[in-house]
């Protein structure tokens, strides 16, 4: 596995490939890799001739400097996992390589970024748009792979690619979970074993919400009841919303053939976790 640290090194590497004979799959990450990331790599390996993984903890998508400082970093382990997964190239840039100066560009996604994560993390999706644009421009992959756990991020990236006419296919894979049901996340490394048990309230609540929505119960009543469950467990529920899966529009009820999902964010012992489940698929 080649480890490349500069944009120029990536471009030189790609320029030496056979002309138009190689399909490239990109898996962008912020490191602290887990089975969810490796599932993306596995899919990319199956569908592409060349697999490139990037590891870069992007400061522009953190609205909380403390959260950025505490983001787990396990580079040595990550490199070994990528080698075992037969990744061809790791793009591992330093901060100054990606941001030689403070970016003046910002993105606004008109409705997609006004709710959920966008409401509670101002500037987050502008930062996501900047780093994803940079990585797609540097690597120029044919396909890029993302996890469904970040449902809103996937919607944002699809809009970004469409609006900027980028020649790349965005592939989304289902959320990978621990046997308990807890969604895999790099932030789980900051949870104690007891906190991982407490964190199961997220997926349990999502499953309960889905079951009750499909049985015809009122969404606002469902949400109020789940909110009380979180208060009882002394876990800070940041949001719980029923949304259109692709537009992120908040919904008051499910409707036939309207794709919708329930999304959640909560703090467990100070660690912010997100998750979602599809209620009605397209």
Backbone as CSV, one residue per row, in Angstrom:
resi,resn,N_x,N_y,N_z,CA_x,CA_y,CA_z,C_x,C_y,C_z
1,UNK,0.845,-1.204,0.000,0.000,0.000,0.000,0.875,1.247,0.000
2,UNK,0.652,2.103,-0.983,1.382,3.366,-1.040,0.746,4.366,-0.082
3,UNK,1.566,5.112,0.647,1.089,6.192,1.501,1.558,7.501,0.890
4,UNK,0.603,8.297,0.453,0.895,9.562,-0.222,0.408,10.714,0.650
5,UNK,1.245,11.730,0.800,0.940,12.800,1.756,0.658,14.157,1.107
6,UNK,0.813,14.255,-0.197,0.579,15.532,-0.868,-0.336,15.354,-2.070
7,UNK,-0.970,16.445,-2.456,-1.828,16.428,-3.658,-0.997,16.067,-4.884
8,UNK,0.197,16.626,-4.957,1.046,16.376,-6.114,1.437,14.902,-6.193
9,UNK,1.697,14.289,-5.049,2.054,12.867,-5.043,0.897,12.016,-5.539
10,UNK,-0.330,12.371,-5.157,-1.509,11.639,-5.636,-1.648,11.800,-7.143
11,UNK,-1.510,13.022,-7.609,-1.670,13.271,-9.044,-0.588,12.568,-9.858
12,UNK,0.642,12.551,-9.346,1.715,11.853,-10.039,1.434,10.354,-10.080
13,UNK,0.971,9.819,-8.956,0.631,8.393,-8.881,-0.444,8.048,-9.900
14,UNK,-1.475,8.867,-9.978,-2.585,8.593,-10.891,-2.172,8.785,-12.350
15,UNK,-1.272,9.712,-12.596,-0.851,9.976,-13.974,-0.066,8.818,-14.570
16,UNK,0.470,7.970,-13.710,1.245,6.825,-14.173,0.395,5.575,-14.403
17,UNK,-0.907,5.691,-14.179,-1.792,4.552,-14.408,-2.075,4.404,-15.901
18,UNK,-2.433,3.199,-16.339,-2.786,3.008,-17.754,-3.934,3.923,-18.161
19,UNK,-3.860,4.481,-19.334,-4.848,5.458,-19.790,-6.267,4.895,-19.795
20,UNK,-7.103,5.492,-18.946,-8.539,5.179,-18.928,-8.863,3.694,-18.769
21,UNK,-7.936,2.946,-18.231,-8.162,1.513,-18.066,-8.450,1.142,-16.607
22,UNK,-8.341,2.104,-15.726,-8.437,1.827,-14.295,-9.632,2.553,-13.704
23,UNK,-10.516,1.815,-13.033,-11.608,2.448,-12.287,-11.150,2.672,-10.848
24,UNK,-11.430,3.861,-10.327,-10.923,4.264,-9.013,-12.080,4.395,-8.038
25,UNK,-11.945,3.778,-6.880,-12.908,3.918,-5.792,-12.271,4.658,-4.639
26,UNK,-12.955,5.668,-4.114,-12.453,6.466,-2.997,-13.311,6.256,-1.758
27,UNK,-12.662,6.015,-0.627,-13.351,5.934,0.663,-12.787,7.034,1.552
28,UNK,-13.490,8.172,1.666,-13.006,9.247,2.532,-13.300,8.922,4.005
29,UNK,-12.301,9.102,4.882,-12.506,8.855,6.310,-11.776,9.908,7.128
30,UNK,-12.095,9.920,8.420,-11.328,10.733,9.359,-10.527,9.832,10.295
31,UNK,-10.290,8.589,9.849,-9.490,7.669,10.652,-10.296,7.052,11.780
32,UNK,-9.567,6.508,12.792,-10.205,5.753,13.873,-11.134,4.709,13.245
33,UNK,-10.573,3.908,12.359,-11.359,3.023,11.501,-12.014,1.883,12.278
34,UNK,-13.188,1.476,11.806,-13.927,0.363,12.395,-14.518,-0.474,11.255
35,UNK,-15.322,-1.455,11.602,-15.873,-2.376,10.605,-16.730,-1.661,9.570
36,UNK,-17.353,-0.572,9.956,-18.150,0.179,8.994,-17.286,0.726,7.872
37,UNK,-16.142,1.312,8.235,-15.211,1.798,7.215,-14.709,0.644,6.342
38,UNK,-14.374,-0.461,6.990,-13.814,-1.595,6.250,-14.848,-2.220,5.312
39,UNK,-16.125,-2.112,5.664,-17.180,-2.579,4.776,-17.218,-1.718,3.507
40,UNK,-17.013,-0.403,3.672,-16.935,0.484,2.511,-15.738,0.126,1.637
41,UNK,-14.608,-0.152,2.295,-13.402,-0.538,1.559,-13.638,-1.840,0.792
42,UNK,-14.292,-2.791,1.447,-14.571,-4.082,0.808,-15.432,-3.897,-0.436
43,UNK,-16.445,-3.047,-0.325,-17.314,-2.789,-1.482,-16.529,-2.102,-2.594
44,UNK,-15.690,-1.140,-2.224,-14.874,-0.439,-3.209,-13.909,-1.408,-3.889
45,UNK,-13.340,-2.327,-3.092,-12.408,-3.320,-3.632,-13.099,-4.206,-4.673
46,UNK,-14.364,-4.526,-4.408,-15.127,-5.394,-5.309,-15.474,-4.678,-6.610
47,UNK,-15.740,-3.368,-6.523,-16.263,-2.626,-7.669,-15.225,-1.820,-8.432
48,UNK,-13.985,-1.747,-7.925,-12.990,-0.868,-8.538,-11.671,-1.593,-8.751
49,UNK,-10.923,-1.121,-9.729,-9.589,-1.673,-9.964,-8.588,-1.145,-8.950
50,UNK,-8.809,0.080,-8.510,-7.877,0.745,-7.601,-8.669,1.376,-6.463
51,UNK,-8.269,1.109,-5.226,-8.970,1.652,-4.055,-8.046,2.633,-3.324
52,UNK,-8.553,3.835,-3.142,-7.838,4.865,-2.394,-8.668,5.226,-1.170
53,UNK,-8.034,5.223,-0.008,-8.665,5.665,1.234,-7.971,6.938,1.680
54,UNK,-8.740,7.911,2.106,-8.144,9.125,2.684,-8.404,9.143,4.182
55,UNK,-7.422,9.608,4.929,-7.581,9.860,6.357,-7.200,11.309,6.609
56,UNK,-8.182,12.090,7.014,-7.945,13.500,7.314,-9.034,13.967,8.270
57,UNK,-8.646,14.376,9.471,-9.612,14.904,10.433,-9.829,16.371,10.070
58,UNK,-10.973,16.636,9.482,-11.232,17.926,8.848,-11.729,18.978,9.844
59,UNK,-10.913,19.982,10.160,-11.319,20.948,11.195,-12.498,21.821,10.793
60,UNK,-12.709,22.029,9.478,-13.755,22.963,9.070,-15.165,22.424,9.276
61,UNK,-15.293,21.128,9.587,-16.639,20.599,9.827,-16.948,20.446,11.311
62,UNK,-16.033,20.895,12.167,-16.261,20.868,13.613,-16.631,22.271,14.073
63,UNK,-17.840,22.426,14.606,-18.213,23.715,15.168,-17.807,23.820,16.631
64,UNK,-17.360,22.698,17.215,-16.944,22.658,18.612,-15.458,22.294,18.669
65,UNK,-14.572,23.251,19.003,-13.132,22.967,19.030,-12.761,21.831,19.983
66,UNK,-13.501,21.700,21.078,-13.216,20.620,22.025,-13.509,19.257,21.395
67,UNK,-14.575,19.179,20.624,-14.913,17.936,19.937,-13.817,17.569,18.930
68,UNK,-13.315,18.566,18.231,-12.228,18.341,17.274,-10.981,17.819,17.993
69,UNK,-10.653,18.436,19.121,-9.460,18.040,19.869,-9.567,16.624,20.414
70,UNK,-10.785,16.195,20.727,-10.986,14.879,21.332,-11.255,13.781,20.309
71,UNK,-11.311,14.149,19.041,-11.635,13.123,18.042,-10.561,12.043,18.070
72,UNK,-10.959,10.771,18.192,-9.961,9.693,18.345,-9.072,9.542,17.119
73,UNK,-7.795,9.286,17.360,-6.839,9.067,16.282,-6.035,7.809,16.584
74,UNK,-6.085,6.847,15.650,-5.429,5.545,15.832,-4.697,5.182,14.549
75,UNK,-3.791,6.053,14.128,-3.202,5.944,12.803,-2.476,4.617,12.570
76,UNK,-1.649,4.192,13.510,-0.884,2.957,13.304,-1.812,1.771,13.060
77,UNK,-2.861,1.677,13.874,-3.837,0.600,13.709,-4.576,0.736,12.378
78,UNK,-4.918,1.976,12.019,-5.631,2.219,10.770,-4.818,1.741,9.570
79,UNK,-3.533,2.046,9.569,-2.671,1.658,8.457,-2.631,0.135,8.316
80,UNK,-2.528,-0.561,9.436,-2.495,-2.022,9.384,-3.800,-2.591,8.854
81,UNK,-4.927,-2.024,9.289,-6.226,-2.487,8.807,-6.369,-2.280,7.298
82,UNK,-5.884,-1.154,6.811,-5.988,-0.861,5.379,-5.089,-1.777,4.558
83,UNK,-3.920,-2.084,5.098,-3.041,-3.033,4.410,-3.694,-4.412,4.324
84,UNK,-4.299,-4.838,5.442,-4.978,-6.137,5.459,-6.156,-6.167,4.486
85,UNK,-6.761,-5.001,4.269,-7.915,-4.910,3.365,-7.504,-4.712,1.911
86,UNK,-6.182,-4.761,1.653,-5.638,-4.654,0.292,-5.978,-3.325,-0.382
87,UNK,-5.926,-2.259,0.414,-6.076,-0.919,-0.141,-4.819,-0.590,-0.939
88,UNK,-4.993,0.028,-2.084,-3.844,0.331,-2.944,-3.090,1.576,-2.494
89,UNK,-3.839,2.560,-2.008,-3.219,3.851,-1.723,-3.922,4.524,-0.555
90,UNK,-3.155,5.042,0.373,-3.676,5.849,1.476,-3.236,7.291,1.258
91,UNK,-4.206,8.179,1.154,-3.906,9.612,1.076,-3.963,10.155,2.493
92,UNK,-2.823,10.595,2.993,-2.675,10.973,4.402,-2.054,12.371,4.496
93,UNK,-2.821,13.393,4.156,-2.252,14.743,4.122,-2.188,15.397,5.512
94,UNK,-1.244,16.319,5.664,-1.204,17.183,6.835,-2.204,18.318,6.644
95,UNK,-2.510,19.015,7.726,-3.477,20.108,7.682,-3.088,21.150,6.637
96,UNK,-1.808,21.526,6.596,-1.352,22.594,5.711,-1.457,22.189,4.240
97,UNK,-1.442,20.890,3.969,-1.575,20.433,2.590,-2.986,20.665,2.071
98,UNK,-3.963,20.451,2.920,-5.363,20.639,2.536,-5.776,22.104,2.660
99,UNK,-5.318,22.755,3.713,-5.670,24.159,3.952,-4.401,24.998,4.121
100,UNK,-3.752,25.365,3.010,-2.574,26.229,3.123,-2.921,27.601,3.692
101,UNK,-4.178,27.978,3.572,-4.692,29.198,4.195,-6.148,28.953,4.559
102,UNK,-6.706,29.810,5.383,-8.099,29.652,5.795,-9.012,29.779,4.583
103,UNK,-9.874,28.775,4.348,-10.739,28.850,3.158,-11.743,29.995,3.248
104,UNK,-11.927,30.698,2.158,-12.922,31.764,2.091,-14.230,31.263,1.494
105,UNK,-14.146,30.112,0.871,-15.331,29.498,0.273,-16.244,28.942,1.360
106,UNK,-17.551,29.033,1.137,-18.509,28.369,2.019,-19.659,27.853,1.168
107,UNK,-20.333,26.839,1.693,-21.447,26.224,0.976,-22.746,26.442,1.751
108,UNK,-23.833,26.612,1.011,-25.167,26.659,1.586,-26.026,25.711,0.763
109,UNK,-26.719,24.813,1.443,-27.440,23.764,0.730,-28.959,23.929,0.778
110,UNK,-29.424,25.139,1.057,-30.821,25.529,0.896,-31.829,24.485,1.350
111,UNK,-31.972,24.366,2.652,-32.977,23.455,3.206,-32.403,22.138,3.656
112,UNK,-31.491,21.575,2.879,-30.877,20.305,3.281,-30.062,20.453,4.552
113,UNK,-29.498,21.634,4.777,-28.597,21.827,5.920,-29.185,22.718,7.005
114,UNK,-30.495,22.938,6.968,-31.127,23.800,7.970,-31.685,23.030,9.162
115,UNK,-31.748,21.705,9.050,-32.364,20.888,10.086,-31.341,19.895,10.633
116,UNK,-31.764,19.128,11.644,-30.955,18.051,12.196,-29.543,18.534,12.513
117,UNK,-28.535,17.925,11.893,-27.145,18.299,12.169,-26.886,19.773,11.870
118,UNK,-27.458,20.266,10.783,-27.247,21.654,10.403,-27.783,22.636,11.417
119,UNK,-28.877,22.276,12.063,-29.477,23.160,13.063,-28.615,23.256,14.311
120,UNK,-28.011,22.148,14.699,-27.260,22.112,15.950,-25.749,22.246,15.758
121,UNK,-25.286,22.167,14.517,-23.847,22.283,14.236,-23.650,23.289,13.105
122,UNK,-23.840,24.569,13.394,-23.729,25.583,12.332,-22.365,25.537,11.654
123,UNK,-22.399,25.567,10.328,-21.172,25.527,9.547,-20.663,24.135,9.244
124,UNK,-21.258,23.126,9.880,-20.762,21.759,9.720,-20.784,21.314,8.262
125,UNK,-21.913,21.503,7.597,-22.038,20.973,6.243,-21.290,21.808,5.208
126,UNK,-21.040,23.066,5.512,-20.148,23.832,4.652,-18.755,23.211,4.692
127,UNK,-18.305,22.848,5.898,-17.013,22.181,6.041,-16.975,20.838,5.341
128,UNK,-18.080,20.085,5.431,-18.171,18.804,4.717,-18.072,19.037,3.215
129,UNK,-18.811,20.048,2.720,-18.781,20.351,1.296,-17.392,20.716,0.803
130,UNK,-16.663,21.488,1.613,-15.312,21.901,1.224,-14.383,20.697,1.132
131,UNK,-14.354,19.857,2.178,-13.394,18.754,2.180,-13.755,17.699,1.145
132,UNK,-15.033,17.403,0.962,-15.418,16.408,-0.034,-15.090,16.921,-1.435
133,UNK,-15.344,18.205,-1.688,-14.986,18.782,-2.988,-13.492,18.661,-3.242
134,UNK,-12.693,18.961,-2.222,-11.241,18.872,-2.371,-10.802,17.439,-2.670
135,UNK,-11.320,16.489,-1.915,-10.902,15.097,-2.104,-11.327,14.566,-3.466
136,UNK,-12.541,14.888,-3.894,-12.998,14.426,-5.206,-12.188,15.082,-6.321
137,UNK,-11.793,16.328,-6.116,-10.996,17.027,-7.126,-9.573,16.490,-7.191
138,UNK,-9.013,16.110,-6.050,-7.641,15.595,-6.001,-7.569,14.182,-6.579
139,UNK,-8.474,13.315,-6.124,-8.412,11.896,-6.496,-9.119,11.610,-7.818
140,UNK,-10.173,12.363,-8.108,-10.994,12.141,-9.309,-11.452,10.684,-9.432
141,UNK,-12.116,10.172,-8.387,-12.572,8.775,-8.430,-13.778,8.609,-9.341
142,UNK,-14.000,7.377,-9.768,-15.227,7.066,-10.503,-16.391,6.851,-9.537
143,UNK,-16.056,6.310,-8.347,-17.065,6.076,-7.317,-16.493,6.477,-5.957
144,UNK,-17.366,7.024,-5.101,-16.971,7.365,-3.732,-17.984,6.746,-2.780
145,UNK,-17.504,6.256,-1.640,-18.312,5.404,-0.763,-18.537,6.058,0.601
146,UNK,-19.805,6.032,1.040,-20.192,6.633,2.313,-21.191,5.724,3.026
147,UNK,-21.277,5.877,4.362,-22.177,5.063,5.164,-23.516,5.737,5.399
148,UNK,-24.563,4.937,5.484,-25.920,5.440,5.663,-26.148,6.027,7.053
149,UNK,-25.248,5.735,8.001,-25.415,6.314,9.336,-25.441,7.833,9.273
150,UNK,-24.648,8.375,8.346,-24.624,9.824,8.139,-25.612,10.187,7.030
151,UNK,-26.876,9.944,7.297,-27.922,10.083,6.281,-27.964,11.483,5.678
152,UNK,-27.918,12.486,6.523,-27.999,13.863,6.031,-26.745,14.230,5.243
153,UNK,-25.608,13.767,5.702,-24.368,14.025,4.976,-24.426,13.438,3.569
154,UNK,-24.971,12.231,3.446,-25.107,11.607,2.127,-25.987,12.465,1.221
155,UNK,-27.098,12.977,1.752,-27.982,13.834,0.957,-27.254,15.100,0.513
156,UNK,-26.460,15.669,1.415,-25.691,16.877,1.101,-24.680,16.594,-0.014
157,UNK,-23.961,15.478,0.103,-22.920,15.152,-0.876,-23.536,14.853,-2.240
158,UNK,-24.667,14.172,-2.249,-25.333,13.920,-3.533,-25.734,15.246,-4.187
159,UNK,-26.226,16.190,-3.398,-26.602,17.495,-3.945,-25.376,18.244,-4.445
160,UNK,-24.291,18.176,-3.691,-23.035,18.820,-4.078,-22.565,18.303,-5.435
161,UNK,-22.550,16.984,-5.574,-22.088,16.358,-6.812,-22.987,16.736,-7.988
162,UNK,-24.299,16.755,-7.745,-25.237,17.108,-8.816,-25.089,18.575,-9.225
163,UNK,-25.025,19.463,-8.235,-24.980,20.900,-8.535,-23.678,21.311,-9.207
164,UNK,-22.573,20.630,-8.879,-21.281,20.976,-9.457,-20.912,20.090,-10.646
165,UNK,-21.873,19.254,-11.074,-21.674,18.382,-12.251,-20.396,17.563,-12.145
166,UNK,-20.161,17.006,-10.966,-18.970,16.184,-10.744,-19.192,14.797,-11.349
167,UNK,-18.177,14.298,-12.014,-18.280,13.007,-12.695,-17.880,11.887,-11.737
168,UNK,-18.738,11.636,-10.757,-18.475,10.598,-9.765,-19.813,10.027,-9.306
169,UNK,-19.830,8.731,-9.052,-21.030,8.070,-8.532,-20.891,7.916,-7.021
170,UNK,-21.903,8.364,-6.288,-21.895,8.245,-4.830,-22.589,6.949,-4.434
171,UNK,-21.847,6.083,-3.752,-22.364,4.790,-3.311,-22.587,4.841,-1.809
172,UNK,-23.777,4.447,-1.374,-24.113,4.450,0.049,-24.367,3.028,0.516
173,UNK,-23.763,2.671,1.642,-23.942,1.334,2.205,-24.662,1.415,3.545
174,UNK,-25.419,0.354,3.908,-26.160,0.356,5.167,-25.249,0.514,6.384
175,UNK,-25.819,1.045,7.443,-25.100,1.222,8.709,-24.666,-0.131,9.255
176,UNK,-23.409,-0.227,9.663,-22.895,-1.432,10.305,-23.030,-1.257,11.817
177,UNK,-23.511,-2.306,12.485,-23.801,-2.216,13.912,-23.075,-3.298,14.695
178,UNK,-22.855,-2.996,15.975,-22.385,-4.029,16.876,-23.514,-5.041,17.082
179,UNK,-23.188,-6.202,17.640,-24.213,-7.228,17.857,-25.365,-6.682,18.699
180,UNK,-25.065,-5.735,19.567,-26.087,-5.143,20.431,-27.066,-4.267,19.660
181,UNK,-26.644,-3.814,18.482,-27.456,-2.883,17.703,-26.881,-1.487,17.649
182,UNK,-25.896,-1.194,18.493,-25.288,0.131,18.506,-24.582,0.389,17.183
183,UNK,-24.882,1.535,16.559,-24.247,1.891,15.289,-22.755,2.109,15.505
184,UNK,-21.949,1.498,14.643,-20.509,1.692,14.748,-20.157,3.135,14.430
185,UNK,-19.275,3.691,15.259,-18.833,5.072,15.092,-17.462,5.210,15.720
186,UNK,-16.626,6.042,15.120,-15.315,6.295,15.724,-15.472,6.881,17.125
187,UNK,-16.552,7.613,17.355,-16.776,8.221,18.669,-17.076,7.176,19.747
188,UNK,-17.448,5.960,19.334,-17.703,4.909,20.325,-16.462,4.596,21.145
189,UNK,-15.274,4.908,20.595,-14.037,4.663,21.326,-13.965,5.476,22.616
190,UNK,-14.755,6.541,22.680,-14.760,7.398,23.865,-15.784,6.950,24.904
191,UNK,-16.532,5.886,24.587,-17.558,5.396,25.503,-17.013,4.269,26.377
192,UNK,-17.395,4.273,27.639,-17.099,3.132,28.498,-18.050,1.993,28.132
193,UNK,-17.772,0.800,28.622,-18.667,-0.333,28.349,-20.064,-0.061,28.885
194,UNK,-20.146,0.574,30.038,-21.460,0.923,30.603,-22.170,1.941,29.720
195,UNK,-21.413,2.910,29.206,-22.018,3.919,28.336,-22.503,3.311,27.019
196,UNK,-21.808,2.287,26.532,-22.271,1.615,25.314,-23.625,0.950,25.543
197,UNK,-23.816,0.434,26.738,-25.119,-0.149,27.079,-26.174,0.951,27.148
198,UNK,-25.827,2.063,27.801,-26.775,3.179,27.898,-27.113,3.734,26.515
199,UNK,-26.118,3.722,25.614,-26.307,4.295,24.277,-27.282,3.490,23.426
200,UNK,-27.591,2.268,23.846,-28.546,1.454,23.079,-29.930,2.076,23.035
201,UNK,-30.174,3.062,23.884,-31.469,3.733,23.863,-31.710,4.406,22.514
202,UNK,-30.632,4.750,21.788,-30.815,5.387,20.486,-31.483,4.439,19.497
203,UNK,-30.889,3.264,19.288,-31.457,2.340,18.300,-32.774,1.752,18.803
204,UNK,-32.886,1.543,20.103,-34.152,1.047,20.643,-35.276,2.048,20.394
205,UNK,-34.976,3.323,20.563,-35.980,4.368,20.339,-36.339,4.482,18.867
206,UNK,-35.340,4.362,18.002,-35.605,4.420,16.569,-36.491,3.259,16.127
207,UNK,-36.188,2.082,16.611,-36.998,0.915,16.250,-38.422,1.039,16.786
208,UNK,-38.534,1.562,18.012,-39.872,1.782,18.590,-40.648,2.792,17.756
209,UNK,-39.985,3.884,17.375,-40.647,4.915,16.576,-41.118,4.350,15.243
210,UNK,-40.276,3.554,14.601,-40.644,2.960,13.309,-41.858,2.052,13.465
211,UNK,-41.829,1.185,14.475,-42.930,0.247,14.695,-44.241,0.984,14.934
212,UNK,-44.183,2.022,15.752,-45.422,2.738,16.091,-45.914,3.598,14.926
213,UNK,-44.987,4.162,14.155,-45.409,4.916,12.968,-46.124,4.014,11.975
214,UNK,-45.581,2.827,11.764,-46.179,1.900,10.796,-47.494,1.315,11.297
215,UNK,-47.699,1.392,12.605,-48.973,0.921,13.155,-50.029,2.025,13.172
216,UNK,-49.637,3.227,12.702,-50.602,4.309,12.566,-50.646,5.291,13.710
217,UNK,-49.725,5.189,14.668,-49.745,6.108,15.810,-49.232,7.488,15.404
218,UNK,-49.621,8.489,16.174,-49.298,9.882,15.900,-47.821,10.155,16.187
219,UNK,-47.142,10.806,15.223,-45.712,11.032,15.364,-45.368,11.918,16.561
220,UNK,-46.106,12.988,16.766,-45.771,13.893,17.866,-45.921,13.196,19.214
221,UNK,-46.911,12.338,19.330,-47.074,11.574,20.570,-45.925,10.595,20.757
222,UNK,-45.511,9.958,19.686,-44.373,9.032,19.739,-43.125,9.772,20.200
223,UNK,-42.883,10.937,19.597,-41.678,11.703,19.927,-41.683,12.171,21.381
224,UNK,-42.850,12.613,21.847,-42.940,13.069,23.242,-42.653,11.926,24.211
225,UNK,-43.178,10.751,23.910,-42.971,9.607,24.794,-41.495,9.201,24.819
226,UNK,-40.847,9.208,23.654,-39.432,8.844,23.594,-38.576,9.899,24.303
227,UNK,-38.937,11.150,24.156,-38.207,12.218,24.850,-38.238,12.016,26.356
228,UNK,-39.372,11.564,26.866,-39.472,11.299,28.308,-38.590,10.119,28.712
229,UNK,-38.467,9.132,27.822,-37.578,7.995,28.094,-36.137,8.461,28.266
230,UNK,-35.707,9.374,27.412,-34.346,9.900,27.502,-34.154,10.698,28.784
231,UNK,-35.138,11.507,29.127,-35.046,12.294,30.360,-34.950,11.371,31.571
232,UNK,-35.702,10.290,31.543,-35.680,9.333,32.649,-34.310,8.678,32.787
233,UNK,-33.633,8.435,31.657,-32.311,7.807,31.681,-31.186,8.823,31.838
234,UNK,-31.562,10.096,31.966,-30.580,11.177,32.136,-29.594,11.230,30.966
235,UNK,-30.125,11.037,29.755,-29.348,11.158,28.530,-29.912,12.331,27.743
236,UNK,-29.031,13.215,27.304,-29.438,14.456,26.650,-29.812,14.191,25.190
237,UNK,-31.107,14.214,24.906,-31.606,14.044,23.545,-31.547,15.389,22.832
238,UNK,-30.777,15.454,21.753,-30.649,16.727,21.040,-31.764,16.894,20.015
239,UNK,-32.003,15.862,19.232,-33.143,15.917,18.325,-33.633,14.504,18.014
240,UNK,-34.887,14.418,17.673,-35.526,13.199,17.174,-36.556,13.656,16.162
241,UNK,-36.309,13.367,14.874,-37.159,13.915,13.823,-37.507,12.856,12.785
242,UNK,-38.723,12.979,12.264,-39.165,12.211,11.113,-38.954,13.096,9.891
243,UNK,-38.158,12.626,8.919,-37.820,13.463,7.770,-37.953,12.689,6.464
244,UNK,-38.117,13.436,5.382,-38.026,12.852,4.045,-36.581,12.402,3.842
245,UNK,-36.387,11.189,3.421,-35.050,10.599,3.371,-34.093,11.348,2.464
246,UNK,-34.591,11.997,1.433,-33.711,12.637,0.458,-33.681,14.160,0.550
247,UNK,-34.784,14.775,0.972,-34.820,16.240,1.045,-34.582,16.751,2.463
248,UNK,-34.657,15.870,3.448,-34.501,16.212,4.867,-35.638,17.088,5.395
249,UNK,-36.704,17.232,4.627,-37.859,17.994,5.100,-38.486,17.280,6.293
250,UNK,-38.777,18.041,7.353,-39.428,17.463,8.523,-40.874,17.089,8.182
251,UNK,-41.287,15.919,8.657,-42.628,15.414,8.384,-43.395,15.241,9.692
252,UNK,-44.718,15.317,9.586,-45.584,15.099,10.748,-46.196,13.710,10.754
253,UNK,-46.078,13.003,9.629,-46.688,11.677,9.518,-46.054,10.942,8.347
254,UNK,-46.240,9.633,8.330,-45.798,8.847,7.178,-46.905,8.842,6.132
255,UNK,-46.503,8.652,4.886,-47.471,8.585,3.795,-46.999,7.516,2.819
256,UNK,-47.928,6.825,2.171,-47.543,5.767,1.229,-46.598,6.286,0.144
257,UNK,-45.560,5.514,-0.121,-44.603,5.776,-1.194,-43.778,7.052,-0.998
258,UNK,-43.836,7.642,0.182,-42.978,8.795,0.489,-41.814,8.287,1.345
259,UNK,-40.588,8.255,0.805,-39.467,7.722,1.580,-39.170,8.589,2.796
260,UNK,-39.167,7.968,3.947,-38.935,8.751,5.165,-38.095,7.951,6.154
261,UNK,-37.428,8.678,7.038,-36.550,8.083,8.043,-36.717,8.829,9.351
262,UNK,-36.401,8.145,10.438,-36.330,8.796,11.746,-34.864,8.960,12.096
263,UNK,-34.488,10.182,12.451,-33.093,10.520,12.763,-32.989,10.997,14.202
264,UNK,-31.854,10.688,14.831,-31.686,10.990,16.244,-30.255,11.430,16.520
265,UNK,-30.103,12.322,17.495,-28.789,12.695,18.021,-28.926,12.860,19.530
266,UNK,-27.941,12.360,20.268,-27.986,12.447,21.724,-26.572,12.417,22.285
267,UNK,-26.436,12.938,23.496,-25.154,12.918,24.198,-25.194,11.851,25.283
268,UNK,-24.251,10.920,25.214,-24.107,9.897,26.249,-22.789,10.150,26.955
269,UNK,-22.870,10.582,28.197,-21.670,10.954,28.983,-20.778,11.910,28.202
270,UNK,-21.406,12.875,27.553,-20.673,13.910,26.845,-20.244,13.551,25.444
271,UNK,-20.521,12.331,24.996,-20.150,11.897,23.646,-21.378,11.988,22.754
272,UNK,-21.245,12.729,21.671,-22.384,12.951,20.791,-22.495,11.821,19.770
273,UNK,-23.664,11.180,19.738,-23.918,10.054,18.847,-25.112,10.361,17.965
274,UNK,-25.069,9.862,16.719,-26.208,9.999,15.814,-26.564,8.633,15.250
275,UNK,-27.800,8.509,14.781,-28.255,7.264,14.174,-29.532,7.558,13.410
276,UNK,-29.978,6.599,12.612,-31.238,6.759,11.882,-31.727,5.392,11.429
277,UNK,-33.014,5.305,11.167,-33.593,4.112,10.541,-34.553,4.548,9.462
278,UNK,-34.610,3.779,8.403,-35.571,4.018,7.334,-36.925,3.467,7.756
279,UNK,-37.974,4.256,7.590,-39.328,3.810,7.922,-40.041,3.339,6.658
280,UNK,-40.036,4.161,5.640,-40.587,3.791,4.331,-39.514,4.037,3.297
281,UNK,-39.145,2.999,2.556,-38.098,3.129,1.552,-38.701,3.530,0.212
282,UNK,-37.833,4.059,-0.640,-38.310,4.537,-1.952,-38.832,3.375,-2.786
